[in-house]
């Protein structure tokens, strides 16, 4: 089962959904603000993003700046960062795609297509 965590007012999320529909990928959509990915799912995405935590954070978001996350992150463990992301879906770079084989944060058409080559 393929999951897509997205935000309805996000242009990038709309592009990602359109892309999935165009290539015939069935998915279940989850509102990232209301039901963020679980800590386990975020850990899977973290590994899929080459253990680069900054690629999971929405660094241009209001909450990221308002909560001064940039200065806080270096003092948090990976588990604490994952729990922080899970506690506030606005902090997560969207959309988030989770398949059986890959977890991706953010949308890049070419990267997503390569992920589906193996997960169809």
C-alpha positions as a LaTeX table, in Angstrom:
\begin{tabular}{lrrr}
\hline
Residue & $x$ (\AA) & $y$ (\AA) & $z$ (\AA) \\
\hline
Unk1 & 0.00 & 0.00 & 0.00 \\
Unk2 & 1.31 & 3.43 & $-0.95$ \\
Unk3 & 0.66 & 6.37 & 1.34 \\
Unk4 & 0.84 & 10.03 & 0.46 \\
Unk5 & 0.92 & 12.59 & 3.24 \\
Unk6 & 0.00 & 15.97 & 1.83 \\
Unk7 & $-1.58$ & 19.35 & 2.52 \\
Unk8 & $-4.58$ & 20.41 & 0.45 \\
Unk9 & $-3.30$ & 23.97 & $-0.17$ \\
Unk10 & 0.18 & 22.87 & $-1.25$ \\
Unk11 & 0.93 & 23.26 & $-4.96$ \\
Unk12 & 3.76 & 20.73 & $-4.77$ \\
Unk13 & 1.41 & 18.20 & $-3.19$ \\
Unk14 & $-1.10$ & 18.74 & $-6.00$ \\
Unk15 & 1.66 & 18.17 & $-8.58$ \\
Unk16 & 2.69 & 14.97 & $-6.82$ \\
Unk17 & $-0.90$ & 13.65 & $-6.73$ \\
Unk18 & $-1.36$ & 14.50 & $-10.40$ \\
Unk19 & 1.87 & 12.67 & $-11.23$ \\
Unk20 & 0.80 & 9.56 & $-9.29$ \\
Unk21 & $-2.53$ & 9.54 & $-11.08$ \\
Unk22 & $-0.88$ & 10.02 & $-14.49$ \\
Unk23 & 1.38 & 7.01 & $-14.02$ \\
Unk24 & $-1.41$ & 4.86 & $-12.59$ \\
Unk25 & $-0.19$ & 4.54 & $-9.01$ \\
Unk26 & $-2.91$ & 3.84 & $-6.46$ \\
Unk27 & $-2.38$ & 5.53 & $-3.11$ \\
Unk28 & $-4.14$ & 6.52 & 0.05 \\
Unk29 & $-3.94$ & 10.19 & 0.93 \\
Unk30 & $-3.51$ & 11.44 & 4.49 \\
Unk31 & $-3.71$ & 15.07 & 5.63 \\
Unk32 & $-0.21$ & 15.74 & 6.99 \\
Unk33 & $-1.35$ & 18.43 & 9.42 \\
Unk34 & $-4.12$ & 16.34 & 10.98 \\
Unk35 & $-2.49$ & 12.92 & 10.84 \\
Unk36 & 1.29 & 13.24 & 10.45 \\
Unk37 & 3.28 & 10.11 & 9.63 \\
Unk38 & 4.04 & 7.90 & 12.60 \\
Unk39 & 7.48 & 8.01 & 14.19 \\
Unk40 & 8.14 & 4.60 & 12.62 \\
Unk41 & 7.18 & 5.92 & 9.16 \\
Unk42 & 9.31 & 9.02 & 9.66 \\
Unk43 & 12.27 & 6.84 & 10.62 \\
Unk44 & 11.74 & 4.90 & 7.38 \\
Unk45 & 11.69 & 8.16 & 5.39 \\
Unk46 & 14.80 & 9.35 & 7.26 \\
Unk47 & 16.64 & 6.24 & 6.07 \\
Unk48 & 15.26 & 6.76 & 2.56 \\
Unk49 & 16.66 & 10.29 & 2.59 \\
Unk50 & 20.17 & 8.96 & 3.30 \\
Unk51 & 19.90 & 9.68 & 7.03 \\
Unk52 & 19.74 & 13.40 & 6.29 \\
Unk53 & 17.30 & 14.82 & 8.83 \\
Unk54 & 17.29 & 18.30 & 7.33 \\
Unk55 & 15.61 & 16.84 & 4.24 \\
Unk56 & 12.60 & 15.92 & 6.40 \\
Unk57 & 12.05 & 19.40 & 7.82 \\
Unk58 & 10.01 & 22.09 & 6.08 \\
Unk59 & 12.70 & 24.73 & 6.56 \\
Unk60 & 10.69 & 27.41 & 4.76 \\
Unk61 & 7.61 & 26.90 & 6.92 \\
Unk62 & 6.24 & 29.38 & 9.43 \\
Unk63 & 6.36 & 26.90 & 12.33 \\
Unk64 & 10.00 & 26.06 & 11.61 \\
Unk65 & 10.97 & 29.71 & 11.87 \\
Unk66 & 8.57 & 30.58 & 14.70 \\
Unk67 & 9.81 & 27.71 & 16.88 \\
Unk68 & 13.46 & 28.45 & 16.01 \\
Unk69 & 13.97 & 24.82 & 14.96 \\
Unk70 & 17.23 & 25.59 & 13.15 \\
Unk71 & 18.95 & 26.37 & 16.45 \\
Unk72 & 17.20 & 23.57 & 18.33 \\
Unk73 & 17.97 & 20.66 & 15.98 \\
Unk74 & 21.69 & 20.29 & 16.73 \\
Unk75 & 20.82 & 19.63 & 20.37 \\
Unk76 & 18.27 & 16.89 & 19.68 \\
Unk77 & 18.83 & 13.19 & 19.05 \\
Unk78 & 17.42 & 11.59 & 15.92 \\
Unk79 & 14.60 & 10.07 & 17.99 \\
Unk80 & 13.76 & 13.45 & 19.48 \\
Unk81 & 13.71 & 15.01 & 16.02 \\
Unk82 & 11.42 & 12.28 & 14.69 \\
Unk83 & 9.07 & 12.78 & 17.65 \\
Unk84 & 9.09 & 16.53 & 17.03 \\
Unk85 & 8.15 & 15.99 & 13.38 \\
Unk86 & 5.38 & 13.57 & 14.37 \\
Unk87 & 4.00 & 16.06 & 16.89 \\
Unk88 & 3.66 & 18.85 & 14.31 \\
Unk89 & 2.86 & 17.97 & 10.71 \\
Unk90 & 3.62 & 21.56 & 9.64 \\
Unk91 & 7.30 & 20.88 & 10.33 \\
Unk92 & 7.48 & 18.05 & 7.79 \\
Unk93 & 8.64 & 18.72 & 4.23 \\
Unk94 & 5.77 & 17.70 & 2.05 \\
Unk95 & 4.56 & 15.70 & 0.39 \\
Unk96 & 5.72 & 12.50 & 2.04 \\
Unk97 & 5.52 & 9.32 & 0.01 \\
Unk98 & 5.76 & 5.91 & 1.65 \\
Unk99 & 5.83 & 2.65 & $-0.28$ \\
Unk100 & 6.88 & $-0.81$ & 0.87 \\
Unk101 & 10.41 & $-0.15$ & $-0.36$ \\
Unk102 & 11.02 & 3.61 & $-0.09$ \\
Unk103 & 10.15 & 6.68 & 1.93 \\
Unk104 & 10.56 & 10.12 & 0.35 \\
Unk105 & 10.08 & 13.62 & 1.74 \\
Unk106 & 9.51 & 16.34 & $-0.83$ \\
Unk107 & 8.57 & 15.96 & $-4.47$ \\
Unk108 & 11.01 & 15.46 & $-7.30$ \\
Unk109 & 9.37 & 13.91 & $-10.39$ \\
Unk110 & 12.43 & 12.00 & $-11.60$ \\
Unk111 & 13.26 & 10.65 & $-8.14$ \\
Unk112 & 9.70 & 9.55 & $-7.56$ \\
Unk113 & 9.57 & 7.78 & $-10.95$ \\
Unk114 & 12.73 & 5.85 & $-10.13$ \\
Unk115 & 11.15 & 4.79 & $-6.81$ \\
Unk116 & 8.12 & 3.40 & $-8.63$ \\
Unk117 & 10.19 & 1.41 & $-11.05$ \\
Unk118 & 10.91 & $-0.92$ & $-8.14$ \\
Unk119 & 7.67 & $-0.68$ & $-6.16$ \\
Unk120 & 4.93 & $-1.30$ & $-8.74$ \\
\hline
\end{tabular}
